[in-house]
Amino acid sequence: MNWSSWSDFLAMGGYGLYVWGSFAMCGVVLALELGLLAMRRRALHDEIEDGVETSDAGAQA
């Protein structure tokens, strides 16, 4: 396809809302997945640290 201007490119031959909406939704889902992954990683890291501290305290007693 040839576009003569940026507005033609953004319109995508009448399908611009669908095309750019799909890209936006994909970006939102990817950002959400990365955020949730970081939260799970942080929670697991905290859980492991708590376990190590607990086992260290039990070994000293």
CHARMM-style PDB file with segment names, atoms N, HN, CA, C and O in Angstrom:
ATOM      1  N   MET     1       0.830  -1.189   0.000  1.00  0.00      PROA
ATOM      2  CA  MET     1       0.000   0.000   0.000  1.00  0.00      PROA
ATOM      3  C   MET     1       0.869   1.245   0.000  1.00  0.00      PROA
ATOM      4  O   MET     1       1.917   1.278   0.645  1.00  0.00      PROA
ATOM      5  N   ASN     2       0.445   2.241  -0.705  1.00  0.00      PROA
ATOM      6  HN  ASN     2      -0.406   2.214  -1.229  1.00  0.00      PROA
ATOM      7  CA  ASN     2       1.113   3.531  -0.708  1.00  0.00      PROA
ATOM      8  C   ASN     2       0.225   4.545  -0.010  1.00  0.00      PROA
ATOM      9  O   ASN     2      -0.967   4.652  -0.297  1.00  0.00      PROA
ATOM     10  N   TRP     3       0.821   5.284   0.907  1.00  0.00      PROA
ATOM     11  HN  TRP     3       1.789   5.197   1.141  1.00  0.00      PROA
ATOM     12  CA  TRP     3       0.092   6.330   1.610  1.00  0.00      PROA
ATOM     13  C   TRP     3       0.703   7.661   1.210  1.00  0.00      PROA
ATOM     14  O   TRP     3       1.924   7.812   1.174  1.00  0.00      PROA
ATOM     15  N   SER     4      -0.149   8.612   0.913  1.00  0.00      PROA
ATOM     16  HN  SER     4      -1.141   8.490   0.942  1.00  0.00      PROA
ATOM     17  CA  SER     4       0.341   9.917   0.471  1.00  0.00      PROA
ATOM     18  C   SER     4       0.574  10.871   1.639  1.00  0.00      PROA
ATOM     19  O   SER     4       1.207  11.913   1.466  1.00  0.00      PROA
ATOM     20  N   SER     5       0.072  10.531   2.820  1.00  0.00      PROA
ATOM     21  HN  SER     5      -0.442   9.685   2.960  1.00  0.00      PROA
ATOM     22  CA  SER     5       0.274  11.400   3.984  1.00  0.00      PROA
ATOM     23  C   SER     5       0.192  10.560   5.261  1.00  0.00      PROA
ATOM     24  O   SER     5      -0.197   9.393   5.235  1.00  0.00      PROA
ATOM     25  N   TRP     6       0.567  11.185   6.369  1.00  0.00      PROA
ATOM     26  HN  TRP     6       0.882  12.133   6.390  1.00  0.00      PROA
ATOM     27  CA  TRP     6       0.490  10.492   7.659  1.00  0.00      PROA
ATOM     28  C   TRP     6      -0.948  10.176   8.026  1.00  0.00      PROA
ATOM     29  O   TRP     6      -1.219   9.134   8.622  1.00  0.00      PROA
ATOM     30  N   SER     7      -1.869  11.055   7.681  1.00  0.00      PROA
ATOM     31  HN  SER     7      -1.650  11.902   7.197  1.00  0.00      PROA
ATOM     32  CA  SER     7      -3.268  10.788   8.021  1.00  0.00      PROA
ATOM     33  C   SER     7      -3.791   9.573   7.255  1.00  0.00      PROA
ATOM     34  O   SER     7      -4.587   8.801   7.789  1.00  0.00      PROA
ATOM     35  N   ASP     8      -3.350   9.398   6.009  1.00  0.00      PROA
ATOM     36  HN  ASP     8      -2.703  10.025   5.575  1.00  0.00      PROA
ATOM     37  CA  ASP     8      -3.719   8.190   5.260  1.00  0.00      PROA
ATOM     38  C   ASP     8      -3.118   6.942   5.906  1.00  0.00      PROA
ATOM     39  O   ASP     8      -3.764   5.897   5.993  1.00  0.00      PROA
ATOM     40  N   PHE     9      -1.872   7.073   6.354  1.00  0.00      PROA
ATOM     41  HN  PHE     9      -1.347   7.922   6.283  1.00  0.00      PROA
ATOM     42  CA  PHE     9      -1.225   5.944   7.024  1.00  0.00      PROA
ATOM     43  C   PHE     9      -1.975   5.576   8.307  1.00  0.00      PROA
ATOM     44  O   PHE     9      -2.234   4.399   8.558  1.00  0.00      PROA
ATOM     45  N   LEU    10      -2.320   6.574   9.112  1.00  0.00      PROA
ATOM     46  HN  LEU    10      -2.109   7.530   8.908  1.00  0.00      PROA
ATOM     47  CA  LEU    10      -3.028   6.307  10.359  1.00  0.00      PROA
ATOM     48  C   LEU    10      -4.443   5.779  10.118  1.00  0.00      PROA
ATOM     49  O   LEU    10      -4.957   5.000  10.920  1.00  0.00      PROA
ATOM     50  N   ALA    11      -5.068   6.197   9.028  1.00  0.00      PROA
ATOM     51  HN  ALA    11      -4.650   6.830   8.377  1.00  0.00      PROA
ATOM     52  CA  ALA    11      -6.419   5.730   8.715  1.00  0.00      PROA
ATOM     53  C   ALA    11      -6.412   4.279   8.230  1.00  0.00      PROA
ATOM     54  O   ALA    11      -7.414   3.576   8.367  1.00  0.00      PROA
ATOM     55  N   MET    12      -5.294   3.830   7.666  1.00  0.00      PROA
ATOM     56  HN  MET    12      -4.480   4.401   7.555  1.00  0.00      PROA
ATOM     57  CA  MET    12      -5.136   2.449   7.187  1.00  0.00      PROA
ATOM     58  C   MET    12      -6.284   2.005   6.275  1.00  0.00      PROA
ATOM     59  O   MET    12      -6.811   0.901   6.410  1.00  0.00      PROA
ATOM     60  N   GLY    13      -6.651   2.867   5.368  1.00  0.00      PROA
ATOM     61  HN  GLY    13      -6.223   3.764   5.258  1.00  0.00      PROA
ATOM     62  CA  GLY    13      -7.691   2.517   4.405  1.00  0.00      PROA
ATOM     63  C   GLY    13      -9.048   2.277   5.051  1.00  0.00      PROA
ATOM     64  O   GLY    13      -9.842   1.484   4.546  1.00  0.00      PROA
ATOM     65  N   GLY    14      -9.318   2.950   6.154  1.00  0.00      PROA
ATOM     66  HN  GLY    14      -8.673   3.595   6.564  1.00  0.00      PROA
ATOM     67  CA  GLY    14     -10.597   2.796   6.834  1.00  0.00      PROA
ATOM     68  C   GLY    14     -10.561   1.799   7.982  1.00  0.00      PROA
ATOM     69  O   GLY    14     -11.538   1.670   8.719  1.00  0.00      PROA
ATOM     70  N   TYR    15      -9.463   1.103   8.141  1.00  0.00      PROA
ATOM     71  HN  TYR    15      -8.669   1.208   7.542  1.00  0.00      PROA
ATOM     72  CA  TYR    15      -9.339   0.103   9.202  1.00  0.00      PROA
ATOM     73  C   TYR    15      -8.396   0.565  10.314  1.00  0.00      PROA
ATOM     74  O   TYR    15      -7.973  -0.246  11.139  1.00  0.00      PROA
ATOM     75  N   GLY    16      -8.067   1.837  10.346  1.00  0.00      PROA
ATOM     76  HN  GLY    16      -8.410   2.496   9.676  1.00  0.00      PROA
ATOM     77  CA  GLY    16      -7.109   2.367  11.315  1.00  0.00      PROA
ATOM     78  C   GLY    16      -7.520   2.135  12.757  1.00  0.00      PROA
ATOM     79  O   GLY    16      -6.680   1.774  13.582  1.00  0.00      PROA
ATOM     80  N   LEU    17      -8.787   2.333  13.082  1.00  0.00      PROA
ATOM     81  HN  LEU    17      -9.469   2.627  12.412  1.00  0.00      PROA
ATOM     82  CA  LEU    17      -9.245   2.136  14.453  1.00  0.00      PROA
ATOM     83  C   LEU    17      -9.025   0.692  14.886  1.00  0.00      PROA
ATOM     84  O   LEU    17      -8.578   0.448  16.007  1.00  0.00      PROA
ATOM     85  N   TYR    18      -9.325  -0.251  14.031  1.00  0.00      PROA
ATOM     86  HN  TYR    18      -9.687  -0.053  13.121  1.00  0.00      PROA
ATOM     87  CA  TYR    18      -9.120  -1.670  14.339  1.00  0.00      PROA
ATOM     88  C   TYR    18      -7.631  -1.993  14.462  1.00  0.00      PROA
ATOM     89  O   TYR    18      -7.211  -2.661  15.407  1.00  0.00      PROA
ATOM     90  N   VAL    19      -6.838  -1.517  13.506  1.00  0.00      PROA
ATOM     91  HN  VAL    19      -7.179  -0.975  12.738  1.00  0.00      PROA
ATOM     92  CA  VAL    19      -5.407  -1.818  13.488  1.00  0.00      PROA
ATOM     93  C   VAL    19      -4.716  -1.218  14.700  1.00  0.00      PROA
ATOM     94  O   VAL    19      -4.032  -1.931  15.434  1.00  0.00      PROA
ATOM     95  N   TRP    20      -4.881   0.083  14.925  1.00  0.00      PROA
ATOM     96  HN  TRP    20      -5.437   0.663  14.329  1.00  0.00      PROA
ATOM     97  CA  TRP    20      -4.195   0.750  16.025  1.00  0.00      PROA
ATOM     98  C   TRP    20      -4.783   0.342  17.366  1.00  0.00      PROA
ATOM     99  O   TRP    20      -4.062   0.292  18.363  1.00  0.00      PROA
ATOM    100  N   GLY    21      -6.066   0.052  17.411  1.00  0.00      PROA
ATOM    101  HN  GLY    21      -6.652   0.092  16.601  1.00  0.00      PROA
ATOM    102  CA  GLY    21      -6.671  -0.461  18.640  1.00  0.00      PROA
ATOM    103  C   GLY    21      -6.092  -1.819  19.007  1.00  0.00      PROA
ATOM    104  O   GLY    21      -5.886  -2.108  20.186  1.00  0.00      PROA
ATOM    105  N   SER    22      -5.828  -2.652  18.008  1.00  0.00      PROA
ATOM    106  HN  SER    22      -5.995  -2.417  17.050  1.00  0.00      PROA
ATOM    107  CA  SER    22      -5.223  -3.964  18.251  1.00  0.00      PROA
ATOM    108  C   SER    22      -3.800  -3.825  18.769  1.00  0.00      PROA
ATOM    109  O   SER    22      -3.398  -4.535  19.690  1.00  0.00      PROA
ATOM    110  N   PHE    23      -3.038  -2.908  18.176  1.00  0.00      PROA
ATOM    111  HN  PHE    23      -3.365  -2.331  17.428  1.00  0.00      PROA
ATOM    112  CA  PHE    23      -1.687  -2.657  18.663  1.00  0.00      PROA
ATOM    113  C   PHE    23      -1.716  -2.141  20.100  1.00  0.00      PROA
ATOM    114  O   PHE    23      -0.915  -2.568  20.932  1.00  0.00      PROA
ATOM    115  N   ALA    24      -2.625  -1.236  20.386  1.00  0.00      PROA
ATOM    116  HN  ALA    24      -3.275  -0.890  19.710  1.00  0.00      PROA
ATOM    117  CA  ALA    24      -2.733  -0.677  21.738  1.00  0.00      PROA
ATOM    118  C   ALA    24      -3.116  -1.761  22.740  1.00  0.00      PROA
ATOM    119  O   ALA    24      -2.537  -1.826  23.825  1.00  0.00      PROA
ATOM    120  N   MET    25      -4.076  -2.608  22.397  1.00  0.00      PROA
ATOM    121  HN  MET    25      -4.546  -2.555  21.516  1.00  0.00      PROA
ATOM    122  CA  MET    25      -4.498  -3.670  23.302  1.00  0.00      PROA
ATOM    123  C   MET    25      -3.352  -4.647  23.546  1.00  0.00      PROA
ATOM    124  O   MET    25      -3.161  -5.106  24.672  1.00  0.00      PROA
ATOM    125  N   CYS    26      -2.600  -4.964  22.520  1.00  0.00      PROA
ATOM    126  HN  CYS    26      -2.755  -4.591  21.605  1.00  0.00      PROA
ATOM    127  CA  CYS    26      -1.446  -5.848  22.663  1.00  0.00      PROA
ATOM    128  C   CYS    26      -0.411  -5.216  23.597  1.00  0.00      PROA
ATOM    129  O   CYS    26       0.157  -5.900  24.448  1.00  0.00      PROA
ATOM    130  N   GLY    27      -0.171  -3.935  23.443  1.00  0.00      PROA
ATOM    131  HN  GLY    27      -0.633  -3.379  22.752  1.00  0.00      PROA
ATOM    132  CA  GLY    27       0.766  -3.240  24.319  1.00  0.00      PROA
ATOM    133  C   GLY    27       0.295  -3.228  25.766  1.00  0.00      PROA
ATOM    134  O   GLY    27       1.100  -3.411  26.680  1.00  0.00      PROA
ATOM    135  N   VAL    28      -0.995  -3.014  25.984  1.00  0.00      PROA
ATOM    136  HN  VAL    28      -1.649  -2.865  25.242  1.00  0.00      PROA
ATOM    137  CA  VAL    28      -1.549  -3.020  27.341  1.00  0.00      PROA
ATOM    138  C   VAL    28      -1.391  -4.394  27.972  1.00  0.00      PROA
ATOM    139  O   VAL    28      -0.983  -4.506  29.128  1.00  0.00      PROA
ATOM    140  N   VAL    29      -1.710  -5.437  27.220  1.00  0.00      PROA
ATOM    141  HN  VAL    29      -2.041  -5.347  26.280  1.00  0.00      PROA
ATOM    142  CA  VAL    29      -1.618  -6.801  27.738  1.00  0.00      PROA
ATOM    143  C   VAL    29      -0.167  -7.160  28.049  1.00  0.00      PROA
ATOM    144  O   VAL    29       0.105  -7.778  29.078  1.00  0.00      PROA
ATOM    145  N   LEU    30       0.760  -6.787  27.185  1.00  0.00      PROA
ATOM    146  HN  LEU    30       0.539  -6.286  26.349  1.00  0.00      PROA
ATOM    147  CA  LEU    30       2.176  -7.055  27.442  1.00  0.00      PROA
ATOM    148  C   LEU    30       2.667  -6.305  28.673  1.00  0.00      PROA
ATOM    149  O   LEU    30       3.387  -6.876  29.493  1.00  0.00      PROA
ATOM    150  N   ALA    31       2.292  -5.041  28.819  1.00  0.00      PROA
ATOM    151  HN  ALA    31       1.707  -4.577  28.153  1.00  0.00      PROA
ATOM    152  CA  ALA    31       2.695  -4.266  29.989  1.00  0.00      PROA
ATOM    153  C   ALA    31       2.103  -4.864  31.259  1.00  0.00      PROA
ATOM    154  O   ALA    31       2.782  -4.935  32.283  1.00  0.00      PROA
ATOM    155  N   LEU    32       0.850  -5.292  31.204  1.00  0.00      PROA
ATOM    156  HN  LEU    32       0.298  -5.235  30.372  1.00  0.00      PROA
ATOM    157  CA  LEU    32       0.201  -5.922  32.348  1.00  0.00      PROA
ATOM    158  C   LEU    32       0.911  -7.221  32.720  1.00  0.00      PROA
ATOM    159  O   LEU    32       1.146  -7.486  33.899  1.00  0.00      PROA
ATOM    160  N   GLU    33       1.247  -8.019  31.732  1.00  0.00      PROA
ATOM    161  HN  GLU    33       1.056  -7.804  30.775  1.00  0.00      PROA
ATOM    162  CA  GLU    33       1.951  -9.287  31.989  1.00  0.00      PROA
ATOM    163  C   GLU    33       3.317  -9.036  32.622  1.00  0.00      PROA
ATOM    164  O   GLU    33       3.704  -9.738  33.556  1.00  0.00      PROA
ATOM    165  N   LEU    34       4.047  -8.046  32.126  1.00  0.00      PROA
ATOM    166  HN  LEU    34       3.734  -7.476  31.367  1.00  0.00      PROA
ATOM    167  CA  LEU    34       5.351  -7.721  32.705  1.00  0.00      PROA
ATOM    168  C   LEU    34       5.207  -7.224  34.138  1.00  0.00      PROA
ATOM    169  O   LEU    34       6.013  -7.574  34.999  1.00  0.00      PROA
ATOM    170  N   GLY    35       4.188  -6.412  34.399  1.00  0.00      PROA
ATOM    171  HN  GLY    35       3.533  -6.127  33.699  1.00  0.00      PROA
ATOM    172  CA  GLY    35       3.946  -5.927  35.753  1.00  0.00      PROA
ATOM    173  C   GLY    35       3.595  -7.056  36.706  1.00  0.00      PROA
ATOM    174  O   GLY    35       4.105  -7.110  37.825  1.00  0.00      PROA
ATOM    175  N   LEU    36       2.728  -7.956  36.270  1.00  0.00      PROA
ATOM    176  HN  LEU    36       2.313  -7.913  35.361  1.00  0.00      PROA
ATOM    177  CA  LEU    36       2.344  -9.094  37.110  1.00  0.00      PROA
ATOM    178  C   LEU    36       3.526 -10.032  37.341  1.00  0.00      PROA
ATOM    179  O   LEU    36       3.690 -10.578  38.432  1.00  0.00      PROA
ATOM    180  N   LEU    37       4.337 -10.213  36.319  1.00  0.00      PROA
ATOM    181  HN  LEU    37       4.204  -9.770  35.433  1.00  0.00      PROA
ATOM    182  CA  LEU    37       5.528 -11.045  36.460  1.00  0.00      PROA
ATOM    183  C   LEU    37       6.488 -10.446  37.484  1.00  0.00      PROA
ATOM    184  O   LEU    37       7.052 -11.174  38.301  1.00  0.00      PROA
ATOM    185  N   ALA    38       6.675  -9.138  37.448  1.00  0.00      PROA
ATOM    186  HN  ALA    38       6.217  -8.547  36.785  1.00  0.00      PROA
ATOM    187  CA  ALA    38       7.552  -8.472  38.411  1.00  0.00      PROA
ATOM    188  C   ALA    38       6.995  -8.609  39.831  1.00  0.00      PROA
ATOM    189  O   ALA    38       7.753  -8.821  40.779  1.00  0.00      PROA
ATOM    190  N   MET    39       5.680  -8.490  39.976  1.00  0.00      PROA
ATOM    191  HN  MET    39       5.065  -8.318  39.207  1.00  0.00      PROA
ATOM    192  CA  MET    39       5.073  -8.644  41.303  1.00  0.00      PROA
ATOM    193  C   MET    39       5.247 -10.065  41.830  1.00  0.00      PROA
ATOM    194  O   MET    39       5.561 -10.251  43.005  1.00  0.00      PROA
ATOM    195  N   ARG    40       5.047 -11.068  40.976  1.00  0.00      PROA
ATOM    196  HN  ARG    40       4.792 -10.916  40.021  1.00  0.00      PROA
ATOM    197  CA  ARG    40       5.219 -12.458  41.403  1.00  0.00      PROA
ATOM    198  C   ARG    40       6.675 -12.731  41.766  1.00  0.00      PROA
ATOM    199  O   ARG    40       6.954 -13.433  42.738  1.00  0.00      PROA
ATOM    200  N   ARG    41       7.594 -12.181  40.994  1.00  0.00      PROA
ATOM    201  HN  ARG    41       7.368 -11.611  40.205  1.00  0.00      PROA
ATOM    202  CA  ARG    41       9.023 -12.374  41.270  1.00  0.00      PROA
ATOM    203  C   ARG    41       9.383 -11.757  42.608  1.00  0.00      PROA
ATOM    204  O   ARG    41      10.089 -12.369  43.410  1.00  0.00      PROA
ATOM    205  N   ARG    42       8.893 -10.534  42.853  1.00  0.00      PROA
ATOM    206  HN  ARG    42       8.320 -10.038  42.201  1.00  0.00      PROA
ATOM    207  CA  ARG    42       9.187  -9.848  44.105  1.00  0.00      PROA
ATOM    208  C   ARG    42       8.593 -10.615  45.292  1.00  0.00      PROA
ATOM    209  O   ARG    42       9.240 -10.746  46.331  1.00  0.00      PROA
ATOM    210  N   ALA    43       7.367 -11.121  45.139  1.00  0.00      PROA
ATOM    211  HN  ALA    43       6.842 -11.015  44.295  1.00  0.00      PROA
ATOM    212  CA  ALA    43       6.722 -11.884  46.208  1.00  0.00      PROA
ATOM    213  C   ALA    43       7.492 -13.174  46.490  1.00  0.00      PROA
ATOM    214  O   ALA    43       7.675 -13.541  47.650  1.00  0.00      PROA
ATOM    215  N   LEU    44       7.940 -13.856  45.453  1.00  0.00      PROA
ATOM    216  HN  LEU    44       7.791 -13.558  44.510  1.00  0.00      PROA
ATOM    217  CA  LEU    44       8.708 -15.086  45.638  1.00  0.00      PROA
ATOM    218  C   LEU    44      10.049 -14.781  46.303  1.00  0.00      PROA
ATOM    219  O   LEU    44      10.498 -15.523  47.176  1.00  0.00      PROA
ATOM    220  N   HSD    45      10.682 -13.692  45.887  1.00  0.00      PROA
ATOM    221  HN  HSD    45      10.318 -13.089  45.177  1.00  0.00      PROA
ATOM    222  CA  HSD    45      11.955 -13.296  46.484  1.00  0.00      PROA
ATOM    223  C   HSD    45      11.761 -13.001  47.974  1.00  0.00      PROA
ATOM    224  O   HSD    45      12.568 -13.436  48.797  1.00  0.00      PROA
ATOM    225  N   ASP    46      10.706 -12.270  48.329  1.00  0.00      PROA
ATOM    226  HN  ASP    46      10.051 -11.917  47.661  1.00  0.00      PROA
ATOM    227  CA  ASP    46      10.423 -11.961  49.729  1.00  0.00      PROA
ATOM    228  C   ASP    46      10.133 -13.237  50.515  1.00  0.00      PROA
ATOM    229  O   ASP    46      10.571 -13.384  51.656  1.00  0.00      PROA
ATOM    230  N   GLU    47       9.393 -14.158  49.897  1.00  0.00      PROA
ATOM    231  HN  GLU    47       9.038 -14.039  48.970  1.00  0.00      PROA
ATOM    232  CA  GLU    47       9.070 -15.417  50.562  1.00  0.00      PROA
ATOM    233  C   GLU    47      10.343 -16.235  50.819  1.00  0.00      PROA
ATOM    234  O   GLU    47      10.488 -16.830  51.887  1.00  0.00      PROA
ATOM    235  N   ILE    48      11.247 -16.266  49.869  1.00  0.00      PROA
ATOM    236  HN  ILE    48      11.130 -15.782  49.002  1.00  0.00      PROA
ATOM    237  CA  ILE    48      12.504 -17.000  50.029  1.00  0.00      PROA
ATOM    238  C   ILE    48      13.348 -16.347  51.121  1.00  0.00      PROA
ATOM    239  O   ILE    48      13.930 -17.044  51.952  1.00  0.00      PROA
ATOM    240  N   GLU    49      13.419 -15.014  51.125  1.00  0.00      PROA
ATOM    241  HN  GLU    49      12.946 -14.448  50.450  1.00  0.00      PROA
ATOM    242  CA  GLU    49      14.178 -14.315  52.161  1.00  0.00      PROA
ATOM    243  C   GLU    49      13.604 -14.601  53.542  1.00  0.00      PROA
ATOM    244  O   GLU    49      14.365 -14.814  54.485  1.00  0.00      PROA
ATOM    245  N   ASP    50      12.289 -14.611  53.685  1.00  0.00      PROA
ATOM    246  HN  ASP    50      11.670 -14.438  52.918  1.00  0.00      PROA
ATOM    247  CA  ASP    50      11.656 -14.903  54.968  1.00  0.00      PROA
ATOM    248  C   ASP    50      11.992 -16.320  55.399  1.00  0.00      PROA
ATOM    249  O   ASP    50      12.223 -16.560  56.584  1.00  0.00      PROA
ATOM    250  N   GLY    51      12.024 -17.262  54.472  1.00  0.00      PROA
ATOM    251  HN  GLY    51      11.836 -17.067  53.509  1.00  0.00      PROA
ATOM    252  CA  GLY    51      12.366 -18.645  54.791  1.00  0.00      PROA
ATOM    253  C   GLY    51      13.796 -18.781  55.232  1.00  0.00      PROA
ATOM    254  O   GLY    51      14.094 -19.550  56.147  1.00  0.00      PROA
ATOM    255  N   VAL    52      14.698 -18.043  54.595  1.00  0.00      PROA
ATOM    256  HN  VAL    52      14.456 -17.418  53.853  1.00  0.00      PROA
ATOM    257  CA  VAL    52      16.110 -18.098  54.953  1.00  0.00      PROA
ATOM    258  C   VAL    52      16.302 -17.501  56.351  1.00  0.00      PROA
ATOM    259  O   VAL    52      17.050 -18.050  57.160  1.00  0.00      PROA
ATOM    260  N   GLU    53      15.636 -16.390  56.637  1.00  0.00      PROA
ATOM    261  HN  GLU    53      15.028 -15.944  55.980  1.00  0.00      PROA
ATOM    262  CA  GLU    53      15.744 -15.768  57.962  1.00  0.00      PROA
ATOM    263  C   GLU    53      15.187 -16.692  59.029  1.00  0.00      PROA
ATOM    264  O   GLU    53      15.756 -16.787  60.117  1.00  0.00      PROA
ATOM    265  N   THR    54      14.092 -17.372  58.744  1.00  0.00      PROA
ATOM    266  HN  THR    54      13.630 -17.295  57.861  1.00  0.00      PROA
ATOM    267  CA  THR    54      13.481 -18.284  59.689  1.00  0.00      PROA
ATOM    268  C   THR    54      14.399 -19.476  59.953  1.00  0.00      PROA
ATOM    269  O   THR    54      14.557 -19.894  61.100  1.00  0.00      PROA
ATOM    270  N   SER    55      15.004 -20.024  58.902  1.00  0.00      PROA
ATOM    271  HN  SER    55      14.876 -19.685  57.970  1.00  0.00      PROA
ATOM    272  CA  SER    55      15.897 -21.181  59.092  1.00  0.00      PROA
ATOM    273  C   SER    55      17.177 -20.756  59.807  1.00  0.00      PROA
ATOM    274  O   SER    55      17.731 -21.546  60.572  1.00  0.00      PROA
ATOM    275  N   ASP    56      17.662 -19.540  59.586  1.00  0.00      PROA
ATOM    276  HN  ASP    56      17.212 -18.898  58.965  1.00  0.00      PROA
ATOM    277  CA  ASP    56      18.838 -19.043  60.301  1.00  0.00      PROA
ATOM    278  C   ASP    56      18.541 -18.873  61.782  1.00  0.00      PROA
ATOM    279  O   ASP    56      19.383 -19.183  62.625  1.00  0.00      PROA
ATOM    280  N   ALA    57      17.356 -18.386  62.105  1.00  0.00      PROA
ATOM    281  HN  ALA    57      16.672 -18.135  61.421  1.00  0.00      PROA
ATOM    282  CA  ALA    57      16.981 -18.185  63.512  1.00  0.00      PROA
ATOM    283  C   ALA    57      16.822 -19.540  64.197  1.00  0.00      PROA
ATOM    284  O   ALA    57      17.172 -19.676  65.370  1.00  0.00      PROA
ATOM    285  N   GLY    58      16.307 -20.536  63.496  1.00  0.00      PROA
ATOM    286  HN  GLY    58      16.024 -20.426  62.544  1.00  0.00      PROA
ATOM    287  CA  GLY    58      16.148 -21.876  64.069  1.00  0.00      PROA
ATOM    288  C   GLY    58      17.485 -22.565  64.268  1.00  0.00      PROA
ATOM    289  O   GLY    58      17.632 -23.359  65.196  1.00  0.00      PROA
ATOM    290  N   ALA    59      18.441 -22.286  63.437  1.00  0.00      PROA
ATOM    291  HN  ALA    59      18.321 -21.640  62.682  1.00  0.00      PROA
ATOM    292  CA  ALA    59      19.763 -22.920  63.543  1.00  0.00      PROA
ATOM    293  C   ALA    59      20.544 -22.346  64.715  1.00  0.00      PROA
ATOM    294  O   ALA    59      21.360 -23.041  65.320  1.00  0.00      PROA
ATOM    295  N   GLN    60      20.296 -21.071  65.039  1.00  0.00      PROA
ATOM    296  HN  GLN    60      19.633 -20.506  64.548  1.00  0.00      PROA
ATOM    297  CA  GLN    60      21.005 -20.434  66.140  1.00  0.00      PROA
ATOM    298  C   GLN    60      20.462 -20.865  67.497  1.00  0.00      PROA
ATOM    299  O   GLN    60      21.187 -20.811  68.490  1.00  0.00      PROA
ATOM    300  N   ALA    61      19.205 -21.293  67.559  1.00  0.00      PROA
ATOM    301  HN  ALA    61      18.616 -21.338  66.751  1.00  0.00      PROA
ATOM    302  CA  ALA    61      18.570 -21.639  68.841  1.00  0.00      PROA
ATOM    303  C   ALA    61      19.010 -22.972  69.377  1.00  0.00      PROA
ATOM    304  OT1 ALA    61      18.559 -23.388  70.443  1.00  0.00      PROA
TER     305      ALA     61
END
